[in-house]
Amino acid sequence: MARAGRRWVDERRNTAGMHVTVDYTLCEGHGQCIMAAPDVFDLPDDSEQVVVLNPDPAADEQDAVVRAAAMCPAQAIRVS
């Protein structure tokens, strides 16, 4: 974090304007996305589908999130 004026600014904010969603009608819980972007996706114990931990990830996560979407066998991940 860096100080900007009188407030702290998170330098990892979403400067890419990226938003991640999962189509749960398609998600089969393969978990490939977790290997590519573990800070963005999770597969809780006893769950059959992934969870998006951070739908608006920081710009430095962009490559990992795009890779996660490409790796999804069900093509359930959308990045906009």
PDB file of N, CA, C and O in Angstrom:
ATOM      1  N   MET A   1       0.832  -1.178   0.000  1.00  0.00           N
ATOM      2  CA  MET A   1       0.000   0.000   0.000  1.00  0.00           C
ATOM      3  C   MET A   1       0.878   1.244   0.000  1.00  0.00           C
ATOM      4  O   MET A   1       1.978   1.249   0.553  1.00  0.00           O
ATOM      5  N   ALA A   2       0.383   2.266  -0.614  1.00  0.00           N
ATOM      6  CA  ALA A   2       1.107   3.527  -0.669  1.00  0.00           C
ATOM      7  C   ALA A   2       0.202   4.629  -0.141  1.00  0.00           C
ATOM      8  O   ALA A   2      -1.023   4.549  -0.229  1.00  0.00           O
ATOM      9  N   ARG A   3       0.826   5.646   0.403  1.00  0.00           N
ATOM     10  CA  ARG A   3       0.050   6.757   0.928  1.00  0.00           C
ATOM     11  C   ARG A   3      -0.194   7.770  -0.178  1.00  0.00           C
ATOM     12  O   ARG A   3       0.743   8.215  -0.841  1.00  0.00           O
ATOM     13  N   ALA A   4      -1.447   8.130  -0.373  1.00  0.00           N
ATOM     14  CA  ALA A   4      -1.821   9.129  -1.375  1.00  0.00           C
ATOM     15  C   ALA A   4      -2.603  10.218  -0.660  1.00  0.00           C
ATOM     16  O   ALA A   4      -3.776  10.045  -0.330  1.00  0.00           O
ATOM     17  N   GLY A   5      -1.940  11.341  -0.426  1.00  0.00           N
ATOM     18  CA  GLY A   5      -2.611  12.411   0.312  1.00  0.00           C
ATOM     19  C   GLY A   5      -2.854  11.970   1.747  1.00  0.00           C
ATOM     20  O   GLY A   5      -1.909  11.614   2.451  1.00  0.00           O
ATOM     21  N   ARG A   6      -4.095  11.988   2.186  1.00  0.00           N
ATOM     22  CA  ARG A   6      -4.430  11.626   3.560  1.00  0.00           C
ATOM     23  C   ARG A   6      -4.966  10.214   3.702  1.00  0.00           C
ATOM     24  O   ARG A   6      -5.389   9.828   4.792  1.00  0.00           O
ATOM     25  N   ARG A   7      -4.960   9.429   2.626  1.00  0.00           N
ATOM     26  CA  ARG A   7      -5.502   8.089   2.734  1.00  0.00           C
ATOM     27  C   ARG A   7      -4.543   7.088   2.100  1.00  0.00           C
ATOM     28  O   ARG A   7      -3.692   7.448   1.286  1.00  0.00           O
ATOM     29  N   TRP A   8      -4.700   5.831   2.488  1.00  0.00           N
ATOM     30  CA  TRP A   8      -3.881   4.761   1.937  1.00  0.00           C
ATOM     31  C   TRP A   8      -4.548   4.213   0.695  1.00  0.00           C
ATOM     32  O   TRP A   8      -5.771   4.078   0.653  1.00  0.00           O
ATOM     33  N   VAL A   9      -3.767   3.900  -0.303  1.00  0.00           N
ATOM     34  CA  VAL A   9      -4.281   3.378  -1.560  1.00  0.00           C
ATOM     35  C   VAL A   9      -3.692   1.990  -1.783  1.00  0.00           C
ATOM     36  O   VAL A   9      -2.478   1.803  -1.693  1.00  0.00           O
ATOM     37  N   ASP A  10      -4.546   1.028  -2.070  1.00  0.00           N
ATOM     38  CA  ASP A  10      -4.082  -0.320  -2.375  1.00  0.00           C
ATOM     39  C   ASP A  10      -3.530  -0.321  -3.788  1.00  0.00           C
ATOM     40  O   ASP A  10      -4.278  -0.121  -4.746  1.00  0.00           O
ATOM     41  N   GLU A  11      -2.226  -0.544  -3.932  1.00  0.00           N
ATOM     42  CA  GLU A  11      -1.583  -0.519  -5.237  1.00  0.00           C
ATOM     43  C   GLU A  11      -1.984  -1.708  -6.098  1.00  0.00           C
ATOM     44  O   GLU A  11      -1.763  -1.693  -7.309  1.00  0.00           O
ATOM     45  N   ARG A  12      -2.575  -2.746  -5.487  1.00  0.00           N
ATOM     46  CA  ARG A  12      -2.987  -3.922  -6.244  1.00  0.00           C
ATOM     47  C   ARG A  12      -4.445  -3.814  -6.673  1.00  0.00           C
ATOM     48  O   ARG A  12      -5.053  -4.828  -7.017  1.00  0.00           O
ATOM     49  N   ARG A  13      -5.009  -2.645  -6.663  1.00  0.00           N
ATOM     50  CA  ARG A  13      -6.414  -2.501  -7.053  1.00  0.00           C
ATOM     51  C   ARG A  13      -6.597  -2.918  -8.508  1.00  0.00           C
ATOM     52  O   ARG A  13      -5.627  -3.037  -9.256  1.00  0.00           O
ATOM     53  N   ASN A  14      -7.810  -3.131  -8.888  1.00  0.00           N
ATOM     54  CA  ASN A  14      -8.145  -3.622 -10.212  1.00  0.00           C
ATOM     55  C   ASN A  14      -8.006  -2.506 -11.242  1.00  0.00           C
ATOM     56  O   ASN A  14      -8.986  -1.852 -11.598  1.00  0.00           O
ATOM     57  N   THR A  15      -6.786  -2.297 -11.714  1.00  0.00           N
ATOM     58  CA  THR A  15      -6.561  -1.264 -12.718  1.00  0.00           C
ATOM     59  C   THR A  15      -6.827  -1.792 -14.119  1.00  0.00           C
ATOM     60  O   THR A  15      -6.878  -1.017 -15.074  1.00  0.00           O
ATOM     61  N   ALA A  16      -6.996  -3.101 -14.252  1.00  0.00           N
ATOM     62  CA  ALA A  16      -7.266  -3.687 -15.565  1.00  0.00           C
ATOM     63  C   ALA A  16      -8.753  -3.633 -15.895  1.00  0.00           C
ATOM     64  O   ALA A  16      -9.138  -3.851 -17.043  1.00  0.00           O
ATOM     65  N   GLY A  17      -9.594  -3.344 -14.899  1.00  0.00           N
ATOM     66  CA  GLY A  17     -11.022  -3.319 -15.130  1.00  0.00           C
ATOM     67  C   GLY A  17     -11.583  -4.699 -15.415  1.00  0.00           C
ATOM     68  O   GLY A  17     -12.609  -4.830 -16.081  1.00  0.00           O
ATOM     69  N   MET A  18     -10.921  -5.720 -14.918  1.00  0.00           N
ATOM     70  CA  MET A  18     -11.291  -7.094 -15.183  1.00  0.00           C
ATOM     71  C   MET A  18     -12.330  -7.565 -14.168  1.00  0.00           C
ATOM     72  O   MET A  18     -12.249  -7.240 -12.983  1.00  0.00           O
ATOM     73  N   HIS A  19     -13.314  -8.340 -14.653  1.00  0.00           N
ATOM     74  CA  HIS A  19     -14.323  -8.921 -13.769  1.00  0.00           C
ATOM     75  C   HIS A  19     -14.462 -10.403 -14.126  1.00  0.00           C
ATOM     76  O   HIS A  19     -14.572 -10.759 -15.299  1.00  0.00           O
ATOM     77  N   VAL A  20     -14.456 -11.260 -13.102  1.00  0.00           N
ATOM     78  CA  VAL A  20     -14.491 -12.707 -13.293  1.00  0.00           C
ATOM     79  C   VAL A  20     -15.821 -13.261 -12.801  1.00  0.00           C
ATOM     80  O   VAL A  20     -16.273 -12.941 -11.702  1.00  0.00           O
ATOM     81  N   THR A  21     -16.444 -14.098 -13.631  1.00  0.00           N
ATOM     82  CA  THR A  21     -17.656 -14.801 -13.221  1.00  0.00           C
ATOM     83  C   THR A  21     -17.533 -16.266 -13.621  1.00  0.00           C
ATOM     84  O   THR A  21     -16.764 -16.623 -14.514  1.00  0.00           O
ATOM     85  N   VAL A  22     -18.308 -17.102 -12.938  1.00  0.00           N
ATOM     86  CA  VAL A  22     -18.382 -18.520 -13.271  1.00  0.00           C
ATOM     87  C   VAL A  22     -19.824 -18.852 -13.594  1.00  0.00           C
ATOM     88  O   VAL A  22     -20.734 -18.504 -12.842  1.00  0.00           O
ATOM     89  N   ASP A  23     -20.028 -19.526 -14.714  1.00  0.00           N
ATOM     90  CA  ASP A  23     -21.356 -20.002 -15.078  1.00  0.00           C
ATOM     91  C   ASP A  23     -21.554 -21.331 -14.360  1.00  0.00           C
ATOM     92  O   ASP A  23     -21.008 -22.355 -14.771  1.00  0.00           O
ATOM     93  N   TYR A  24     -22.329 -21.308 -13.294  1.00  0.00           N
ATOM     94  CA  TYR A  24     -22.495 -22.502 -12.466  1.00  0.00           C
ATOM     95  C   TYR A  24     -23.375 -23.555 -13.116  1.00  0.00           C
ATOM     96  O   TYR A  24     -23.492 -24.664 -12.594  1.00  0.00           O
ATOM     97  N   THR A  25     -23.993 -23.237 -14.238  1.00  0.00           N
ATOM     98  CA  THR A  25     -24.703 -24.284 -14.979  1.00  0.00           C
ATOM     99  C   THR A  25     -23.711 -25.118 -15.783  1.00  0.00           C
ATOM    100  O   THR A  25     -24.038 -26.220 -16.221  1.00  0.00           O
ATOM    101  N   LEU A  26     -22.494 -24.593 -15.979  1.00  0.00           N
ATOM    102  CA  LEU A  26     -21.452 -25.304 -16.720  1.00  0.00           C
ATOM    103  C   LEU A  26     -20.351 -25.874 -15.833  1.00  0.00           C
ATOM    104  O   LEU A  26     -19.769 -26.908 -16.163  1.00  0.00           O
ATOM    105  N   CYS A  27     -20.056 -25.220 -14.716  1.00  0.00           N
ATOM    106  CA  CYS A  27     -18.939 -25.615 -13.858  1.00  0.00           C
ATOM    107  C   CYS A  27     -19.131 -27.039 -13.341  1.00  0.00           C
ATOM    108  O   CYS A  27     -20.181 -27.386 -12.800  1.00  0.00           O
ATOM    109  N   GLU A  28     -18.087 -27.857 -13.521  1.00  0.00           N
ATOM    110  CA  GLU A  28     -18.107 -29.243 -13.063  1.00  0.00           C
ATOM    111  C   GLU A  28     -17.119 -29.490 -11.934  1.00  0.00           C
ATOM    112  O   GLU A  28     -16.945 -30.627 -11.493  1.00  0.00           O
ATOM    113  N   GLY A  29     -16.465 -28.418 -11.461  1.00  0.00           N
ATOM    114  CA  GLY A  29     -15.566 -28.528 -10.312  1.00  0.00           C
ATOM    115  C   GLY A  29     -14.259 -29.243 -10.584  1.00  0.00           C
ATOM    116  O   GLY A  29     -13.703 -29.867  -9.681  1.00  0.00           O
ATOM    117  N   HIS A  30     -13.751 -29.168 -11.813  1.00  0.00           N
ATOM    118  CA  HIS A  30     -12.481 -29.814 -12.138  1.00  0.00           C
ATOM    119  C   HIS A  30     -11.318 -29.202 -11.363  1.00  0.00           C
ATOM    120  O   HIS A  30     -10.361 -29.899 -11.024  1.00  0.00           O
ATOM    121  N   GLY A  31     -11.394 -27.909 -11.084  1.00  0.00           N
ATOM    122  CA  GLY A  31     -10.367 -27.231 -10.290  1.00  0.00           C
ATOM    123  C   GLY A  31      -9.139 -26.800 -11.054  1.00  0.00           C
ATOM    124  O   GLY A  31      -8.158 -26.386 -10.436  1.00  0.00           O
ATOM    125  N   GLN A  32      -9.150 -26.877 -12.355  1.00  0.00           N
ATOM    126  CA  GLN A  32      -7.997 -26.448 -13.150  1.00  0.00           C
ATOM    127  C   GLN A  32      -7.699 -24.960 -12.923  1.00  0.00           C
ATOM    128  O   GLN A  32      -6.542 -24.542 -12.924  1.00  0.00           O
ATOM    129  N   CYS A  33      -8.752 -24.177 -12.731  1.00  0.00           N
ATOM    130  CA  CYS A  33      -8.587 -22.738 -12.531  1.00  0.00           C
ATOM    131  C   CYS A  33      -7.801 -22.429 -11.261  1.00  0.00           C
ATOM    132  O   CYS A  33      -7.090 -21.426 -11.192  1.00  0.00           O
ATOM    133  N   ILE A  34      -7.932 -23.287 -10.267  1.00  0.00           N
ATOM    134  CA  ILE A  34      -7.234 -23.059  -8.998  1.00  0.00           C
ATOM    135  C   ILE A  34      -5.725 -23.177  -9.192  1.00  0.00           C
ATOM    136  O   ILE A  34      -4.955 -22.442  -8.575  1.00  0.00           O
ATOM    137  N   MET A  35      -5.314 -24.093 -10.042  1.00  0.00           N
ATOM    138  CA  MET A  35      -3.880 -24.236 -10.312  1.00  0.00           C
ATOM    139  C   MET A  35      -3.319 -22.997 -10.992  1.00  0.00           C
ATOM    140  O   MET A  35      -2.177 -22.610 -10.741  1.00  0.00           O
ATOM    141  N   ALA A  36      -4.111 -22.378 -11.847  1.00  0.00           N
ATOM    142  CA  ALA A  36      -3.639 -21.201 -12.582  1.00  0.00           C
ATOM    143  C   ALA A  36      -3.736 -19.916 -11.766  1.00  0.00           C
ATOM    144  O   ALA A  36      -2.859 -19.057 -11.852  1.00  0.00           O
ATOM    145  N   ALA A  37      -4.803 -19.783 -10.974  1.00  0.00           N
ATOM    146  CA  ALA A  37      -5.036 -18.534 -10.233  1.00  0.00           C
ATOM    147  C   ALA A  37      -5.574 -18.840  -8.830  1.00  0.00           C
ATOM    148  O   ALA A  37      -6.757 -18.624  -8.566  1.00  0.00           O
ATOM    149  N   PRO A  38      -4.729 -19.335  -7.937  1.00  0.00           N
ATOM    150  CA  PRO A  38      -5.185 -19.729  -6.604  1.00  0.00           C
ATOM    151  C   PRO A  38      -5.653 -18.580  -5.718  1.00  0.00           C
ATOM    152  O   PRO A  38      -6.353 -18.814  -4.733  1.00  0.00           O
ATOM    153  N   ASP A  39      -5.287 -17.361  -6.044  1.00  0.00           N
ATOM    154  CA  ASP A  39      -5.753 -16.213  -5.265  1.00  0.00           C
ATOM    155  C   ASP A  39      -7.130 -15.735  -5.714  1.00  0.00           C
ATOM    156  O   ASP A  39      -7.746 -14.894  -5.059  1.00  0.00           O
ATOM    157  N   VAL A  40      -7.607 -16.272  -6.831  1.00  0.00           N
ATOM    158  CA  VAL A  40      -8.889 -15.841  -7.390  1.00  0.00           C
ATOM    159  C   VAL A  40      -9.958 -16.916  -7.246  1.00  0.00           C
ATOM    160  O   VAL A  40     -11.136 -16.606  -7.068  1.00  0.00           O
ATOM    161  N   PHE A  41      -9.544 -18.193  -7.323  1.00  0.00           N
ATOM    162  CA  PHE A  41     -10.503 -19.297  -7.282  1.00  0.00           C
ATOM    163  C   PHE A  41     -10.206 -20.247  -6.123  1.00  0.00           C
ATOM    164  O   PHE A  41      -9.073 -20.345  -5.653  1.00  0.00           O
ATOM    165  N   ASP A  42     -11.254 -20.946  -5.673  1.00  0.00           N
ATOM    166  CA  ASP A  42     -11.097 -21.980  -4.642  1.00  0.00           C
ATOM    167  C   ASP A  42     -12.136 -23.062  -4.890  1.00  0.00           C
ATOM    168  O   ASP A  42     -13.162 -22.822  -5.526  1.00  0.00           O
ATOM    169  N   LEU A  43     -11.861 -24.237  -4.387  1.00  0.00           N
ATOM    170  CA  LEU A  43     -12.807 -25.343  -4.422  1.00  0.00           C
ATOM    171  C   LEU A  43     -12.935 -25.849  -2.987  1.00  0.00           C
ATOM    172  O   LEU A  43     -12.149 -26.689  -2.550  1.00  0.00           O
ATOM    173  N   PRO A  44     -13.932 -25.332  -2.251  1.00  0.00           N
ATOM    174  CA  PRO A  44     -14.086 -25.720  -0.852  1.00  0.00           C
ATOM    175  C   PRO A  44     -14.299 -27.228  -0.695  1.00  0.00           C
ATOM    176  O   PRO A  44     -14.795 -27.895  -1.603  1.00  0.00           O
ATOM    177  N   ASP A  45     -13.920 -27.744   0.458  1.00  0.00           N
ATOM    178  CA  ASP A  45     -14.149 -29.149   0.755  1.00  0.00           C
ATOM    179  C   ASP A  45     -15.619 -29.487   0.559  1.00  0.00           C
ATOM    180  O   ASP A  45     -16.495 -28.686   0.883  1.00  0.00           O
ATOM    181  N   ASP A  46     -15.880 -30.653   0.038  1.00  0.00           N
ATOM    182  CA  ASP A  46     -17.238 -31.155  -0.190  1.00  0.00           C
ATOM    183  C   ASP A  46     -18.047 -30.300  -1.164  1.00  0.00           C
ATOM    184  O   ASP A  46     -19.276 -30.359  -1.160  1.00  0.00           O
ATOM    185  N   SER A  47     -17.378 -29.512  -1.991  1.00  0.00           N
ATOM    186  CA  SER A  47     -18.074 -28.696  -2.978  1.00  0.00           C
ATOM    187  C   SER A  47     -17.872 -29.306  -4.355  1.00  0.00           C
ATOM    188  O   SER A  47     -16.835 -29.909  -4.631  1.00  0.00           O
ATOM    189  N   GLU A  48     -18.844 -29.150  -5.197  1.00  0.00           N
ATOM    190  CA  GLU A  48     -18.747 -29.666  -6.556  1.00  0.00           C
ATOM    191  C   GLU A  48     -18.451 -28.567  -7.572  1.00  0.00           C
ATOM    192  O   GLU A  48     -18.292 -28.842  -8.761  1.00  0.00           O
ATOM    193  N   GLN A  49     -18.377 -27.316  -7.100  1.00  0.00           N
ATOM    194  CA  GLN A  49     -18.113 -26.200  -7.993  1.00  0.00           C
ATOM    195  C   GLN A  49     -17.126 -25.245  -7.349  1.00  0.00           C
ATOM    196  O   GLN A  49     -17.025 -25.152  -6.126  1.00  0.00           O
ATOM    197  N   VAL A  50     -16.399 -24.538  -8.205  1.00  0.00           N
ATOM    198  CA  VAL A  50     -15.429 -23.565  -7.703  1.00  0.00           C
ATOM    199  C   VAL A  50     -16.138 -22.321  -7.193  1.00  0.00           C
ATOM    200  O   VAL A  50     -17.301 -22.063  -7.504  1.00  0.00           O
ATOM    201  N   VAL A  51     -15.405 -21.569  -6.410  1.00  0.00           N
ATOM    202  CA  VAL A  51     -15.886 -20.308  -5.863  1.00  0.00           C
ATOM    203  C   VAL A  51     -14.920 -19.228  -6.326  1.00  0.00           C
ATOM    204  O   VAL A  51     -13.705 -19.425  -6.317  1.00  0.00           O
ATOM    205  N   VAL A  52     -15.459 -18.100  -6.725  1.00  0.00           N
ATOM    206  CA  VAL A  52     -14.623 -16.963  -7.094  1.00  0.00           C
ATOM    207  C   VAL A  52     -14.337 -16.189  -5.813  1.00  0.00           C
ATOM    208  O   VAL A  52     -15.239 -15.595  -5.223  1.00  0.00           O
ATOM    209  N   LEU A  53     -13.081 -16.200  -5.390  1.00  0.00           N
ATOM    210  CA  LEU A  53     -12.683 -15.490  -4.176  1.00  0.00           C
ATOM    211  C   LEU A  53     -12.599 -13.989  -4.393  1.00  0.00           C
ATOM    212  O   LEU A  53     -12.892 -13.196  -3.497  1.00  0.00           O
ATOM    213  N   ASN A  54     -12.194 -13.615  -5.594  1.00  0.00           N
ATOM    214  CA  ASN A  54     -12.003 -12.205  -5.904  1.00  0.00           C
ATOM    215  C   ASN A  54     -12.506 -11.937  -7.325  1.00  0.00           C
ATOM    216  O   ASN A  54     -11.760 -12.124  -8.286  1.00  0.00           O
ATOM    217  N   PRO A  55     -13.763 -11.500  -7.470  1.00  0.00           N
ATOM    218  CA  PRO A  55     -14.310 -11.289  -8.813  1.00  0.00           C
ATOM    219  C   PRO A  55     -13.690 -10.108  -9.568  1.00  0.00           C
ATOM    220  O   PRO A  55     -13.837 -10.005 -10.786  1.00  0.00           O
ATOM    221  N   ASP A  56     -13.002  -9.227  -8.854  1.00  0.00           N
ATOM    222  CA  ASP A  56     -12.360  -8.065  -9.472  1.00  0.00           C
ATOM    223  C   ASP A  56     -10.878  -8.056  -9.098  1.00  0.00           C
ATOM    224  O   ASP A  56     -10.432  -7.198  -8.336  1.00  0.00           O
ATOM    225  N   PRO A  57     -10.113  -9.016  -9.638  1.00  0.00           N
ATOM    226  CA  PRO A  57      -8.709  -9.135  -9.238  1.00  0.00           C
ATOM    227  C   PRO A  57      -7.848  -7.980  -9.733  1.00  0.00           C
ATOM    228  O   PRO A  57      -8.215  -7.245 -10.649  1.00  0.00           O
ATOM    229  N   ALA A  58      -6.700  -7.849  -9.098  1.00  0.00           N
ATOM    230  CA  ALA A  58      -5.741  -6.806  -9.459  1.00  0.00           C
ATOM    231  C   ALA A  58      -5.174  -7.060 -10.848  1.00  0.00           C
ATOM    232  O   ALA A  58      -5.214  -8.182 -11.354  1.00  0.00           O
ATOM    233  N   ALA A  59      -4.659  -6.031 -11.441  1.00  0.00           N
ATOM    234  CA  ALA A  59      -4.113  -6.105 -12.794  1.00  0.00           C
ATOM    235  C   ALA A  59      -3.003  -7.143 -12.906  1.00  0.00           C
ATOM    236  O   ALA A  59      -2.855  -7.776 -13.952  1.00  0.00           O
ATOM    237  N   ASP A  60      -2.224  -7.327 -11.849  1.00  0.00           N
ATOM    238  CA  ASP A  60      -1.124  -8.298 -11.926  1.00  0.00           C
ATOM    239  C   ASP A  60      -1.617  -9.744 -11.916  1.00  0.00           C
ATOM    240  O   ASP A  60      -0.816 -10.663 -12.089  1.00  0.00           O
ATOM    241  N   GLU A  61      -2.905  -9.962 -11.719  1.00  0.00           N
ATOM    242  CA  GLU A  61      -3.503 -11.303 -11.782  1.00  0.00           C
ATOM    243  C   GLU A  61      -4.087 -11.603 -13.163  1.00  0.00           C
ATOM    244  O   GLU A  61      -4.541 -12.720 -13.408  1.00  0.00           O
ATOM    245  N   GLN A  62      -4.081 -10.628 -14.060  1.00  0.00           N
ATOM    246  CA  GLN A  62      -4.766 -10.772 -15.343  1.00  0.00           C
ATOM    247  C   GLN A  62      -4.297 -11.994 -16.132  1.00  0.00           C
ATOM    248  O   GLN A  62      -5.129 -12.765 -16.610  1.00  0.00           O
ATOM    249  N   ASP A  63      -3.000 -12.188 -16.280  1.00  0.00           N
ATOM    250  CA  ASP A  63      -2.500 -13.322 -17.053  1.00  0.00           C
ATOM    251  C   ASP A  63      -2.951 -14.649 -16.441  1.00  0.00           C
ATOM    252  O   ASP A  63      -3.355 -15.563 -17.160  1.00  0.00           O
ATOM    253  N   ALA A  64      -2.881 -14.750 -15.120  1.00  0.00           N
ATOM    254  CA  ALA A  64      -3.279 -15.985 -14.441  1.00  0.00           C
ATOM    255  C   ALA A  64      -4.770 -16.260 -14.612  1.00  0.00           C
ATOM    256  O   ALA A  64      -5.171 -17.408 -14.804  1.00  0.00           O
ATOM    257  N   VAL A  65      -5.586 -15.221 -14.545  1.00  0.00           N
ATOM    258  CA  VAL A  65      -7.037 -15.390 -14.686  1.00  0.00           C
ATOM    259  C   VAL A  65      -7.399 -15.791 -16.112  1.00  0.00           C
ATOM    260  O   VAL A  65      -8.249 -16.659 -16.312  1.00  0.00           O
ATOM    261  N   VAL A  66      -6.773 -15.179 -17.089  1.00  0.00           N
ATOM    262  CA  VAL A  66      -7.025 -15.545 -18.485  1.00  0.00           C
ATOM    263  C   VAL A  66      -6.587 -16.989 -18.729  1.00  0.00           C
ATOM    264  O   VAL A  66      -7.266 -17.734 -19.436  1.00  0.00           O
ATOM    265  N   ARG A  67      -5.459 -17.381 -18.148  1.00  0.00           N
ATOM    266  CA  ARG A  67      -4.984 -18.756 -18.259  1.00  0.00           C
ATOM    267  C   ARG A  67      -5.968 -19.718 -17.592  1.00  0.00           C
ATOM    268  O   ARG A  67      -6.241 -20.794 -18.124  1.00  0.00           O
ATOM    269  N   ALA A  68      -6.499 -19.333 -16.429  1.00  0.00           N
ATOM    270  CA  ALA A  68      -7.482 -20.165 -15.716  1.00  0.00           C
ATOM    271  C   ALA A  68      -8.729 -20.377 -16.569  1.00  0.00           C
ATOM    272  O   ALA A  68      -9.245 -21.492 -16.647  1.00  0.00           O
ATOM    273  N   ALA A  69      -9.206 -19.330 -17.199  1.00  0.00           N
ATOM    274  CA  ALA A  69     -10.390 -19.445 -18.056  1.00  0.00           C
ATOM    275  C   ALA A  69     -10.110 -20.375 -19.236  1.00  0.00           C
ATOM    276  O   ALA A  69     -10.963 -21.179 -19.611  1.00  0.00           O
ATOM    277  N   ALA A  70      -8.934 -20.269 -19.810  1.00  0.00           N
ATOM    278  CA  ALA A  70      -8.572 -21.110 -20.947  1.00  0.00           C
ATOM    279  C   ALA A  70      -8.421 -22.577 -20.541  1.00  0.00           C
ATOM    280  O   ALA A  70      -8.697 -23.471 -21.340  1.00  0.00           O
ATOM    281  N   MET A  71      -7.985 -22.827 -19.309  1.00  0.00           N
ATOM    282  CA  MET A  71      -7.771 -24.190 -18.827  1.00  0.00           C
ATOM    283  C   MET A  71      -9.056 -24.895 -18.418  1.00  0.00           C
ATOM    284  O   MET A  71      -9.063 -26.117 -18.272  1.00  0.00           O
ATOM    285  N   CYS A  72     -10.129 -24.163 -18.232  1.00  0.00           N
ATOM    286  CA  CYS A  72     -11.381 -24.751 -17.742  1.00  0.00           C
ATOM    287  C   CYS A  72     -11.954 -25.719 -18.782  1.00  0.00           C
ATOM    288  O   CYS A  72     -12.320 -25.286 -19.875  1.00  0.00           O
ATOM    289  N   PRO A  73     -12.039 -27.014 -18.472  1.00  0.00           N
ATOM    290  CA  PRO A  73     -12.571 -27.977 -19.436  1.00  0.00           C
ATOM    291  C   PRO A  73     -14.029 -27.721 -19.807  1.00  0.00           C
ATOM    292  O   PRO A  73     -14.462 -28.069 -20.906  1.00  0.00           O
ATOM    293  N   ALA A  74     -14.775 -27.121 -18.904  1.00  0.00           N
ATOM    294  CA  ALA A  74     -16.201 -26.849 -19.154  1.00  0.00           C
ATOM    295  C   ALA A  74     -16.435 -25.463 -19.754  1.00  0.00           C
ATOM    296  O   ALA A  74     -17.561 -25.110 -20.105  1.00  0.00           O
ATOM    297  N   GLN A  75     -15.349 -24.674 -19.868  1.00  0.00           N
ATOM    298  CA  GLN A  75     -15.438 -23.300 -20.377  1.00  0.00           C
ATOM    299  C   GLN A  75     -16.476 -22.494 -19.593  1.00  0.00           C
ATOM    300  O   GLN A  75     -17.290 -21.773 -20.170  1.00  0.00           O
ATOM    301  N   ALA A  76     -16.429 -22.634 -18.263  1.00  0.00           N
ATOM    302  CA  ALA A  76     -17.406 -21.994 -17.381  1.00  0.00           C
ATOM    303  C   ALA A  76     -16.974 -20.634 -16.870  1.00  0.00           C
ATOM    304  O   ALA A  76     -17.777 -19.931 -16.258  1.00  0.00           O
ATOM    305  N   ILE A  77     -15.736 -20.245 -17.103  1.00  0.00           N
ATOM    306  CA  ILE A  77     -15.204 -18.988 -16.558  1.00  0.00           C
ATOM    307  C   ILE A  77     -15.296 -17.891 -17.608  1.00  0.00           C
ATOM    308  O   ILE A  77     -14.912 -18.079 -18.762  1.00  0.00           O
ATOM    309  N   ARG A  78     -15.810 -16.749 -17.186  1.00  0.00           N
ATOM    310  CA  ARG A  78     -15.914 -15.579 -18.068  1.00  0.00           C
ATOM    311  C   ARG A  78     -15.082 -14.450 -17.466  1.00  0.00           C
ATOM    312  O   ARG A  78     -15.165 -14.162 -16.273  1.00  0.00           O
ATOM    313  N   VAL A  79     -14.288 -13.828 -18.309  1.00  0.00           N
ATOM    314  CA  VAL A  79     -13.479 -12.678 -17.907  1.00  0.00           C
ATOM    315  C   VAL A  79     -13.907 -11.515 -18.778  1.00  0.00           C
ATOM    316  O   VAL A  79     -13.821 -11.573 -20.005  1.00  0.00           O
ATOM    317  N   SER A  80     -14.370 -10.456 -18.129  1.00  0.00           N
ATOM    318  CA  SER A  80     -14.820  -9.285 -18.894  1.00  0.00           C
ATOM    319  C   SER A  80     -14.165  -8.034 -18.357  1.00  0.00           C
ATOM    320  O   SER A  80     -14.413  -6.941 -18.865  1.00  0.00           O
TER     321      SER A  80
END
